Amino acid sequence: MANSFEVTGGKKLKGEITPQGAKNEALQILCAVLLTPQKMILSNIPAIRDVMALIDILSDLGVKVEKLSDDTYAFQADHINLDYLKTDTYKKKGASLRGSIMIMGPLLTRFKKAYLPKPGGDKIGRRRLDTHFLGFEKLGAKFNYDSNETFYSVEAGNLQGTYVLLDEPSVTGTANIVMTAVMAKGTTTIFNAACEPYLQQLCNMLNRMGAKISGVGSNLLTIEGVEELGGTEHRMLPDMIEIGSFIGLAAMTQSELTIKNCRLDMLGNILPVFQKLGIQMDFRGDDIHIPAQERYEIQRFIDGSILTVADGPWPLFTPDLLSIVLVIATQAKGSVLIHQKMFESRLFFVDKLIDMGAQIILCDPHRATVIGINRVYKLRGITMSSPDIRAGVALLIAAMSAEGKSIINNIDQIDRGYQRIDQRLNALGASIQRIS
């Protein structure tokens, strides 16, 4: 199987591209089909590895899955086989996918028990699961962790609404606790809740199914438990990480691109950050048009000090786009300090960019200073490996702007989050080949 990209750099792209459905939203919404025995119709589902793996697990669990079109599926969870959760097949499949943690909340509230192997996913530093389990316990579940089998089990005879103060505004943690609380008795209040668009979408969908959730879009959610939930239809948002990746790609390769159907109202702080890096954008309805730019200059703060771009919980800048910002800055005029607060291993791909000729000082695992080279010379193509989904695409963008050929290994990581990225970019004039 081809597991590397050979990229010929220096090509300018031109045309229109439509972002896929949001990966992070799809993982939550798919788990929510377990909350009702009625039919759910979900559209704009991205055909990426992580999402397909989760649909596979749901199907094994007994959910009836029907593909209605390229991006639309019907799901019905009216006969669930809980014994499957104790099989070796499930242990293997569940462990390879981080999003599988979110099936626990729906199973717990509807069937009173849930099991999970320790989930895998990205190598971007510790991603602890305490927030999820502390929330389950607050709602009345009993939690057990078998360290020999690395297997979690949660059981609850009687879930009771309560006050939950999250120790971190974890997106998947909030989603899991919301899905556990929707059918618990009484009222649950979640403070320091994540309020990402993905989560707003989940809460709005649950409300259409009959849940009673108020405070959607804020960090204080109030949930009145209901007896049961019904089916509904739901469409995923466009993937904001893809949108940010395409903006960065256009700037780095001096290309003119139009990104279609972006749901500008749901992009939070993403566009202002790219504008601070000097990238021009025009907004046409719900599309973003990026003109071909010879050069772009990083703004400074009012007192003249160097710009800092840091991530934080929504509506602050998403950590998933910091690697893209870092790559764009390498060819800008000016300097920027990138501060990655949320994960400690996300900046470890900068050594590859330095090998390509970028001027970057890695200050510590969380901070890197990029001194833009202002296109005095091009980055040079090298052979490198993709450590995680987001760094993988950042390296792909660097390779597309570089002189000569680059080889990117371990592209399974990129395929986990980006749908047919090579074909879609080649259609705009890129040169990306899959090789073994």
C-alpha positions in Angstrom: 0.0 0.0 0.0 1.3 3.5 -0.9 2.2 5.2 2.4 4.3 8.1 1.2 3.7 11.3 -0.9 6.2 12.4 -3.5 5.7 16.2 -3.8 7.1 18.3 -6.6 7.2 21.8 -5.2 7.0 25.3 -6.7 3.7 24.9 -8.5 1.1 27.6 -8.2 -2.5 26.4 -7.7 -5.6 28.0 -9.1 -9.3 27.3 -8.7 -12.0 26.4 -6.2 -12.0 23.9 -3.4 -14.8 22.9 -1.0 -13.8 21.9 2.5 -14.9 18.4 3.7 -17.3 17.9 6.6 -15.8 18.6 10.1 -13.9 15.6 11.4 -14.1 16.5 15.1 -17.9 17.2 14.8 -18.5 13.9 12.9 -16.8 11.8 15.6 -19.2 13.3 18.3 -22.4 13.2 16.2 -21.8 9.6 15.1 -21.5 8.5 18.7 -24.8 10.2 19.5 -26.8 7.8 17.2 -26.5 5.3 20.1 -28.8 7.6 22.2 -32.0 6.6 20.3 -33.6 3.5 18.8 -35.0 5.7 16.0 -33.4 6.5 12.6 -30.8 9.2 12.3 -29.8 10.7 8.9 -26.4 12.4 8.9 -24.9 14.3 5.9 -21.6 16.0 5.0 -19.7 13.1 6.7 -16.1 13.2 5.6 -14.8 9.9 4.1 -11.6 9.9 6.2 -9.9 7.0 8.1 -10.9 8.0 11.6 -14.6 8.5 10.7 -14.9 5.3 8.7 -13.2 3.4 11.6 -15.9 4.7 14.0 -18.7 3.8 11.6 -17.2 0.3 11.4 -17.3 0.0 15.3 -20.9 1.2 15.4 -21.8 -1.4 12.7 -20.1 -4.1 14.8 -22.1 -3.0 17.8 -25.3 -3.7 15.9 -26.2 -0.2 14.6 -27.8 -0.6 11.1 -25.8 1.6 8.8 -27.1 2.5 5.3 -25.1 4.6 2.9 -27.6 6.9 1.1 -25.0 8.9 -1.0 -21.3 9.8 -1.0 -21.5 11.8 2.2 -24.9 10.8 3.7 -25.7 7.8 5.9 -28.8 6.5 7.8 -28.1 5.0 11.3 -30.5 3.0 13.5 -29.4 1.8 16.9 -32.5 -0.3 17.8 -30.7 -3.6 18.5 -27.3 -3.1 20.2 -25.1 -6.0 21.1 -23.3 -4.9 24.3 -21.4 -8.2 24.5 -19.4 -7.0 21.5 -17.7 -4.5 23.8 -15.9 -7.3 25.6 -14.5 -9.0 22.5 -10.9 -8.8 21.3 -12.0 -7.3 18.0 -13.5 -4.3 19.8 -10.4 -4.0 22.0 -8.2 -3.8 18.9 -10.5 -1.4 16.9 -11.4 0.8 19.8 -7.7 1.2 20.9 -6.7 2.5 17.5 -9.1 5.4 17.5 -9.3 8.3 19.9 -12.9 9.2 19.0 -14.1 5.9 20.3 -14.1 7.3 23.9 -17.3 9.2 23.0 -19.4 6.1 22.7 -19.2 5.7 26.5 -21.6 8.5 27.4 -24.4 7.4 25.1 -24.1 3.7 26.1 -24.0 4.7 29.8 -27.1 6.8 29.7 -29.1 4.4 27.5 -27.9 0.9 28.6 -26.4 1.7 32.0 -22.9 0.4 31.2 -20.0 1.0 28.8 -16.5 -0.4 28.2 -13.5 1.0 26.4 -9.9 0.0 25.6 -7.4 2.8 26.2 -7.8 4.8 22.9 -4.9 5.7 20.6 -4.7 8.4 18.0 -2.2 11.2 17.6 1.3 11.3 19.2 1.0 14.9 20.3 1.7 14.5 24.0 -0.5 13.4 26.9 -4.2 13.5 26.3 -5.6 12.4 29.6 -9.1 11.0 30.0 -9.7 12.0 33.6 -12.2 14.7 32.7 -14.5 12.2 31.0 -14.5 9.7 33.9 -14.8 12.3 36.7 -17.9 13.6 34.9 -19.4 10.1 34.7 -18.7 9.6 38.4 -20.3 12.9 39.3 -23.4 11.8 37.5 -23.5 8.6 39.6 -21.5 6.0 37.6 -19.0 3.6 39.0 -15.7 3.6 37.2 -13.1 0.7 37.0 -9.8 0.6 35.2 -8.1 -2.7 34.6 -4.4 -1.7 34.2 -3.3 -5.2 33.0 -5.8 -5.2 30.1 -5.7 -1.3 29.8 -9.5 -1.5 29.8 -12.0 1.0 31.2 -15.5 0.0 32.4 -18.3 2.3 33.7 -21.6 1.2 35.1 -24.6 3.1 36.4 -27.9 1.8 37.8 -29.2 5.3 38.3 -27.7 8.5 36.7 -28.6 11.6 38.6 -28.3 15.2 37.4 -25.7 17.3 39.3 -23.3 20.2 39.2 -20.1 19.4 37.2 -17.2 21.8 37.1 -14.8 20.5 34.4 -11.1 20.6 35.3 -10.4 21.5 31.7 -12.7 22.6 28.9 -12.1 19.3 26.9 -14.2 19.1 23.8 -14.6 15.4 23.8 -15.0 15.4 27.6 -17.8 18.0 27.4 -19.5 16.0 24.6 -19.4 12.8 26.5 -20.8 14.3 29.7 -23.5 16.1 27.8 -24.6 12.9 26.1 -24.5 11.1 29.5 -26.6 13.8 31.2 -29.4 14.2 28.5 -31.4 11.3 30.0 -30.2 11.4 33.6 -32.8 12.3 36.2 -33.0 15.9 37.2 -30.8 18.9 36.1 -27.1 18.8 35.3 -25.1 22.0 35.1 -21.7 21.8 33.4 -19.4 24.8 34.1 -16.1 25.4 32.2 -17.7 23.5 29.3 -16.1 23.6 25.9 -18.1 25.8 23.5 -16.5 24.9 20.1 -18.8 25.0 17.1 -18.6 21.1 17.1 -20.2 21.1 20.5 -22.8 23.7 19.6 -23.8 21.5 16.7 -24.1 18.4 19.0 -26.2 20.3 21.5 -28.5 21.7 18.8 -28.9 18.3 17.3 -29.7 16.7 20.7 -32.3 19.4 21.3 -34.0 18.5 18.0 -34.0 14.9 19.2 -35.9 16.0 22.3 -33.2 16.9 24.8 -33.4 20.1 26.9 -30.0 21.8 26.8 -29.7 25.6 27.4 -26.6 27.8 27.3 -25.4 26.4 24.0 -22.4 28.3 22.7 -21.4 29.4 26.3 -19.2 27.7 28.9 -22.2 27.1 31.2 -24.6 24.4 30.0 -27.8 23.4 31.8 -29.3 20.1 30.9 -32.7 18.9 32.1 -32.9 15.1 31.8 -35.6 13.7 29.6 -37.1 10.1 29.4 -36.0 9.4 25.8 -34.7 10.8 22.6 -36.0 10.5 19.0 -34.4 10.5 15.6 -33.5 13.5 13.5 -31.5 14.7 10.5 -28.2 16.6 10.8 -25.6 18.1 8.5 -21.9 18.6 9.6 -20.3 22.0 9.4 -17.4 22.4 6.9 -14.1 21.5 8.6 -12.5 24.7 9.9 -9.1 23.1 10.1 -9.2 22.3 6.4 -10.3 25.9 5.7 -7.3 27.2 7.6 -5.0 24.7 5.9 -6.2 25.9 2.5 -5.7 29.6 3.4 -2.1 28.7 4.5 -1.5 26.7 1.3 -2.6 29.6 -0.9 -0.3 32.1 0.9 2.7 29.8 0.9 2.4 28.8 -2.8 1.4 32.3 -4.0 -1.8 30.8 -5.4 -5.2 32.3 -6.1 -7.8 30.1 -4.4 -11.5 30.3 -3.6 -12.6 28.2 -0.7 -16.4 27.5 -1.0 -19.1 27.2 1.6 -17.0 28.1 4.7 -19.7 29.0 7.2 -17.9 32.2 8.1 -20.1 32.7 11.1 -18.6 29.6 12.7 -14.9 30.3 12.2 -14.3 32.3 15.4 -10.8 33.8 15.7 -9.3 31.9 12.7 -9.6 34.5 10.0 -8.3 37.5 12.1 -5.1 35.4 13.0 -4.4 34.8 9.3 -5.0 38.5 8.6 -2.4 39.3 11.2 0.1 37.2 9.3 -0.5 39.6 6.3 -2.7 37.2 4.2 -5.3 39.1 2.1 -8.8 37.6 1.9 -12.0 38.7 0.3 -15.3 37.4 1.5 -17.9 36.7 -1.1 -21.1 35.4 0.4 -20.0 32.3 2.3 -16.8 31.9 0.2 -13.2 33.0 1.0 -11.3 34.3 -2.0 -7.5 34.5 -1.5 -5.7 36.5 -4.3 -2.2 35.4 -5.4 0.2 37.3 -3.2 3.9 37.9 -3.9 4.6 38.7 -0.3 2.9 39.0 3.0 4.1 40.8 6.2 3.4 39.8 9.8 1.9 42.6 11.8 3.4 43.7 15.0 1.6 44.7 18.2 0.8 48.5 18.6 4.0 49.1 20.7 6.1 47.5 18.0 6.7 44.2 19.8 6.8 40.9 18.1 3.4 39.2 17.4 2.5 36.2 19.5 0.1 33.6 18.2 -1.1 31.2 21.0 -3.9 28.6 21.1 -6.6 28.4 23.7 -10.1 27.0 24.3 -12.7 28.3 21.9 -13.4 31.1 20.9 -9.6 31.5 21.1 -7.4 30.2 18.3 -7.6 26.4 17.8 -4.4 24.4 18.5 -5.1 22.3 15.4 -4.0 25.3 13.2 -0.9 26.4 15.0 1.3 24.1 12.8 -0.2 25.7 9.7 0.5 29.2 11.1 4.1 28.2 11.9 4.7 27.0 8.3 3.2 30.2 6.7 5.4 32.4 8.9 8.6 30.8 7.5 8.1 32.7 4.2 6.6 35.9 5.6 8.3 39.2 6.2 8.7 39.7 9.9 8.8 37.4 13.0 6.3 35.7 15.2 6.3 33.7 18.4 4.2 30.5 18.3 3.0 29.4 21.7 1.4 26.0 21.7 -0.1 25.7 25.2 -2.3 22.7 25.0 -0.1 19.8 23.8 3.6 19.4 24.5 4.8 17.5 21.5 3.0 19.4 18.7 6.0 21.5 17.7 8.5 18.7 17.3 8.1 18.7 13.6 10.0 22.0 13.3 13.3 20.2 12.8 12.1 19.1 9.4 11.3 22.7 8.4 14.8 23.8 9.6 16.3 21.1 7.4 14.3 22.7 4.5 15.9 26.1 5.2 13.4 27.7 7.5 14.7 30.0 10.3 13.1 28.8 13.5 14.2 28.8 17.1 12.5 26.0 19.1 12.5 27.7 22.6 11.0 24.8 24.5 8.4 22.0 23.8 5.7 24.7 23.8 7.2 27.7 22.0 8.9 28.4 18.7 10.1 31.7 17.2 9.9 31.9 13.4 12.0 34.5 11.6 10.4 34.9 8.2 12.7 34.7 5.2 10.4 36.9 3.1 11.0 34.7 -0.1 14.7 35.7 -0.3 15.1 32.0 -1.1 12.7 29.0 -1.4 12.6 26.1 1.1 14.3 23.0 -0.3 12.7 19.6 -0.7 13.7 16.9 1.7 12.6 13.4 2.9 10.6 13.6 6.1 7.9 11.8 8.1 4.5 13.0 9.4 4.3 12.8 13.2 0.5 13.7 13.5 -2.4 14.8 11.3 -1.9 18.5 11.6 1.9 18.6 11.3 1.5 16.2 8.3 -0.5 18.8 6.4 1.8 21.6 7.5 4.8 19.6 6.1 2.8 19.0 2.9 2.2 22.7 2.5 5.9 23.4 3.1 6.8 20.7 0.5 4.4 22.2 -2.1 6.1 25.6 -1.7 9.7 24.2 -1.7 12.2 23.9 -4.6 12.6 20.3 -5.9 11.0 17.1 -4.7 10.1 16.1 -1.2 9.1 12.7 0.2 6.6 12.6 3.1 6.4 9.2 4.9 3.8 8.0 7.3 0.9 9.7 5.3 -1.6 7.4 7.1 -1.6 10.2 9.6 -2.7 12.7 7.0 -5.4 10.3 5.6 -6.8 10.1 9.1 -8.0 13.7 8.9 -8.0 14.8 5.3 -10.2 13.3 2.6 -8.3 12.4 -0.7 -6.1 15.5 -0.1 -3.7 14.6 -3.0 -6.5 14.3 -5.6 -8.2 17.4 -4.5 -5.0 19.5 -4.6 -3.8 17.9 -7.8 -7.0 19.1 -9.4 -5.9 22.7 -8.7 -2.4 22.2 -10.2 -0.4 20.5 -7.4 1.9 17.6 -8.1 1.5 15.0 -5.3 2.0 11.3 -6.1 1.3 8.4 -3.7 4.3 6.0 -3.7 5.2 2.9 -1.8 
